[in-house]
C-alpha cells in the first residue's frame, strides 16, 4: 500500500505533511477533538492515546527497550516507571513460578 507513495515522498520532508515544515501539533489535537465530537465518543485527552498505545504494546509483549525508543524516552527506566505495572495475573504467575522452583 505504501510503495506507490514512496515515489512522491521527499525523504527530507516530514512524514505526515510531506513538507519541509512540520504541522503545528495543535492541528492534530483539534482534528482529534472534532473527530471525537463527530463520532460521539467520550472525551479523552489527545495525550491519552500515547498511554493507550504504550499499554497495548506492553500487553502485546513488545520489548521495553523498543517501546522506550518509539516513545522517545531517553532512558528505559522512564518507560518502565510510567507504563509497566504488573497485573494480578502476572503476580500469580510469578508466585507459581517461584513455588515450582522451591519444590
C-alpha positions, 0 to 999 in steps of 0.5 A: 500500500505504501510503495506507490507513495514512496515515489512522491515522498521527499525523504527530507520532508516530514512524514505526515505533511510531506513538507519541509515544515512540520504541522503545528501539533495543535492541528492534530489535537483539534482534528482529534477533538472534532473527530471525537465530537463527530463520532460521539465518543467520550472525551479523552485527552489527545495525550491519552492515546500515547498511554493507550498505545504504550499499554497495548504494546506492553500487553502485546509483549513488545520489548521495553527497550523498543517501546522506550525508543518509539516513545522517545524516552531517553532512558528505559527506566522512564518507560518502565516507571510510567507504563509497566505495572504488573497485573494480578495475573502476572503476580500469580504467575510469578508466585507459581513460578517461584513455588515450582522452583522451591519444590 
